[in-house]
């Protein structure tokens, strides 16, 4: 199935159009005690603006600080918040899969608890959602150090080459997906490779994907684990396994050319 890719940029011209009937926000976190309360507040405000109904799924992936307790305290005062707990750290992909499986609303939005994405940009997905299955954000200007930008550029190039996937920022933690599509995908990655796997499997399922330029903010509290050698090695192992699976599945037939539609 061809990949249909639409590109848009957040801003006044891409403003709100209607509302989503229901939105599940999946918020994976690990040792984010300094950020989690503000992350919950920002996610709640954004959901109230763009959806008729919403739920917030905080997935605590084995935090050793007060993340879980702070999220549970917020949940005790708001029935729309659910805290899902991994007793040990299982990885970013495992946290996302837990949240995805628990989602109940028509649309699922995933972002991180590190506050690096401006959820005001969620308003801009409303113009794209009716005509697509996935809205994948891309950072208009990365607020990262130079070495992280270089690493990201290399990873994105590898993903494009490995899977012929013309998405410019595969790991951007700003994605909106139809729940019926998402819960039908056989996601297996436990680590950061889950972002690539999600888009590759959505493509294979015939999903139409739109890209949206979004605002990226510097991390001001907590610590990222993206450059951890163990995390990087796991990502490469999972990429190799998915690439081998995709190649095996493609052998019986000639794969159609990828089409890109931009606006």
Secondary structure, DSSP 8 states (H G I E B T S, - for coil): ---EEEEEE-SGGG---S-BS-EEEEEEESS-TTTHHHHHHHHHHHHHHHBSSEEEEEEEES-SSSHHHHHHHHHTT-TTEEEEEESS---HHHHHHHHHHH--SSEEEEEETTS-B-GGGGGGGHHHHTT-SEEEEEESS--S-HHHHHHHHHHHHHHHHHH----S-TT-SEEEEEHHHHTTS-----STTHHHHHHHHHHHTT-EEEEEEE-B----SS---TT-HHHHHHHHHHHHHHHHHHHHHHTTS----------
